[in-house]
Amino acid sequence: MRKNDLAEKANQMNNILLPGGSKQLEHLLEQNIPKGEQALIIGPNCESIAAKLIDYFTNLFIVTDNYESVMQIRMKLKNDEKIKVKMMDYAYTDFQNNFFDLIYAQGSISVPGKKDILKELKRIIISKGLFCAGEIVSLKEPIPGFVNDIWERSGLEPIAASETKEYYEARGFEVLSERDLSTTLTDFYEGTISVVSKTGKAEKEEDKKYFSRMKHESHAYLKLGGNKYIGFKSLIMRKLN
C-alpha cells in the first residue's frame, strides 16, 4: 500500500488525512469567497477539497509533483471534466501569467524551495486574487533534535509561527485572516496511527520507508512532546500587485 492508498483508506473513515483536516477549507469558505473562473489546488490527497471548491469556479486545476499522485487523483475524481489534474514542479508551472482567481495549498509548500514556489504562485495568480496556504510551523525554539529529524525525513522546512504573516507580506501578499490550527495535528497523527495499524504486513512491505517514517513521526508528536514544537497555521491572503 502506497501513501496515496493510505490517504484513501483514511477518507473512507471520514478523516481527511492532511494537516489541518477540514478546518483549513472551513477557514477559507468562511470568507465568503466570490465565484470565479480558475482555481488551483497544490498537492496530493485533496479530492475532498476539490469537490467543495468546484462549486465556486468554472475550472479547477490540481497539480502534484509525482506521477502516482496524479493517477490516484484522476481515478478518484472519475475524470470530472471541470477538474484537470497535472504533474508539475510547484516552482516551475506552465500556467500563464495572472491566470488563477484562487490558489489553495494545504501542507504542501512548507519545503526548502518555498521562496521559489511563492514567486511562481505570485506570477500565476491575478491581482487581488486569493491565496489560501496551510503551513507547518515551528512553535518555539530551540528546536530539539528529534523534531529536526522529523522535518528532515519529511522534506520540510517550517517557518516560525510568529513570523508567518511577516514572511508572506514581504513577498507581496496581504494577510486577510490567520488561524492557528495546531490542535488538528493530534487528529492527523492519531488518524495516521489508526490507519497504519489496520494495514497488513504485505502492504507495508511495498513501502517500508514511508510507513517507518510515518510511525516514527506520529510517535514523536503524540508521545515525545513534538506537539510543543510542531504547529499548523492557515492563512487567507490577497496578492497585492
N, C-alpha and C positions, 0 to 999 in steps of 0.2 A: 504493500500500500504506500503510495506516494503522498506528499504533504497536501496536495490538492484533494486526494481521496479522503484524507483525514478531515479536511475542512468540510467536504460534502457530508461526511457522517455526522459532523457536529451540527450542520444545518438541519439535518433530519431530526436532530434532537432539539430543534428550535433554539439553537445557540449560534450566533454569528461568531465564528472563530477568528476575530480580529481584535487587536487592542482598541478599546473604545466601544466595542459591541455595537448596539443600535443607537447609543447615546450621541455619537458624533452626527449622524444623519438627523436625529431629532433636533440637535442644536441648529443645524442648517435650516431645516424646514420651519423652525420657529421664527425665522427671519422674514417669513412671507416672501420668499424669493419669486421674482417675476418669471413668467414663461418666456422662453426664448427659442432660438433656432438650434444652436450647437452646444453640447456639453461633453466634457471629457472626464473619465474616471481613470486614475492611475493605480495599477497594482492588481494582484490576483484576489480571489475569494470575495468578489464584490457583486455577485449576481443579485443578491437581495437588495443591495443599494441601487443597482441599475434598474431593477423592477419598480422602484419607487420614483426615481428621477425621470424615467422616460415619460411620466405623466406631465412633466413640465417643459419638455424640449422636443422639437421636431426630430432631431437626430442625436444619438448618443454614441460616443466612441469610448471603447475601453482599450487601454494599452498595457501590456505587461512585457517584461524583459526576458521571457523564456517561452519556448515553443509549447512545452507541456501545459502551461497555464492557459495559453491561447486555445488549445484544443479542448481543455476541460470546460472553459467558459462557453465556448461555442456549443458544446454538447448540452450543457445545462440550459442555455438560453434557447435552444432548438431553432437556431437560425432566424431569430427575430430580425426582420429586415430593417427595423428602426435602430437596431443596436449593432454597431460594427466593431469587431474585435481584431486588434492588430498587435504584432510583436515589434517593439521599438526600444531603443535606448532612450530612457527618460530625458536625457540631456541633449539628445540629437534626434528630434522627431522630423517627419516630413510634412507637417501641417503648415499652412500658410500663415503669414503674419495676421494678428488681430482676428482670429477665427472663432474662438470659443467665448460664449457668454458666461460659462461656469466651468471651473476645473475643481475636481474633488480628489483628494488623496488621503487615505486613512492608514497611517503607519507605514507608508511605502517610500517616503523620501527622507527618513531620518538616517541618512547614509553619508559616507565621506564625500561623495560628489554632489552634495546638496546645493552648493553655490552655483554650479553649472546647470543643475536641474532647474533651479529657480530662475536663472537667466533665460532659459529656454521657455519656461512656462509664461514668463512675463512677455516674451515675444509673441506667443500664440494666443494670448487672451486679449479681448477687446479692452479699450479704455473704459474704465469704470466697471469692468467685468468682475464677477465674484470668484474668489478662491477660498475653498474650504480645506484646511490642512489639519490632519491629526498627527501630532508629533510625540514620539517617545522622548522624554526629557529627563534630565538629572535633577533630583530634588534638593540635594545638598552635597557639599564637599567636606572633606576629601572623599573621593570615590574609592571604596575598598577594592582589593584585587579581584575578589570573586565576581563583583559587578562588572568591572572592566573585562573580565574573562567572558561573561555573558555577551557583552556588546561586541567583542572581537569575534566570537564564534558566530554571531548572528549578522555580522557585517553592518553594525550600527555605529553611528557617531552622534549621539544625542547632544542637544544644546541645553543650557541651564534653564530651568523652568522660569526663573526670574528675568531671563533675557530674551524670551521668545518674541515679545511684542517689539522690542527694540531691534531685534535681528531682522524681522520682516519689514519694519518701517525703513530701515537703512537700505532695503532693496526695492523700494518703490511701491510698497503696499500700505494701505491704511487699514489698521485693525479695527473692525466694527464691533466684534464681540469675541471674548476669550473665556473659555470654560475649562476648569480642572476636572478631568475625567479619570484621575488616577485610581479611584476606587473600582473602576471597571476591570482593572488588571487582575484583581483577585478572581473574578468570574472567568476571565480569559485563561488564566493558568489552571484553575480548578477544572475548567472545561477541557483543557488540553490533557490533563492527567486522566480525566474520566474516559475520554475517547481513546487515549493510548492504552489504557488498561483493558479496553474491550477489543483491542486489535490483536489478532492472532500472531503466533510466533513466525509463521511462514511469511506473513505480510510484512512484519518488522524486518525480516532478513533482506527485503528488497531495498531498503534504505536505512541501513544501520546508523549511519552518521546523523541523519536527520532526527530519528527517534531518540538517539542518545542525547543529542543537543537539547531537544525539547524537554526530555525528562530532567536533565541537569538544570536547565533554565527555570522550569516550573518549581523544582525543589528549592532552588536558591531563592526564588522570590517568596514562596509560601512558607518556607521553614527556616531559612538562614538570615532573614532580615532584609532581603532585597527590596521589599516594599518601602523601606525607609529612604531608598535612593533612586528607585526607578518609578517614573510617573508618566502621565499621558495628558496632553492638552489638546483641545480643539480650538481652532481659530477661524473666524469668518472674516475675510478681508476683501478689499476692493483695490484693483490696480489703479494707481493714481494717474499714470500717463502712458 
